[in-house]
């Protein structure tokens, strides 16, 4: 009996989470969207004041990791585009096949029983 009660309690908890978590995620998304709409956007101007939001933070963790882990790469020479891309055909496109030709190539249905 104790095993059955435990299983039912777990199933009930799981069902409650199935219904509750999408609503919680929706409310969190609404809150983030509201905060992003109300926040002043980043902008670039000739002059800057303390009220301006920076375009890119100086303490960006991704930039710090990339600048320390990857040394600057030397510029590679790109191949000539004309050598890479093959020219298109100058011949005209063949005409479309008639319906009689296309239907002749389709498989036949079984014979009708009379």
Buried (B, 14 or more C-beta within 10 A) or exposed (E): EEEEEEEEEEEEEEEEEEEEEEEEEEEEEEEEEEEEEEEEEEEEEEEEEEEEEEEEEEEEEEEEEEEEEEEEEEEEEEEEEEEEEEEEEEEEEEEEEEEEEEEEEEEEEEEEEE
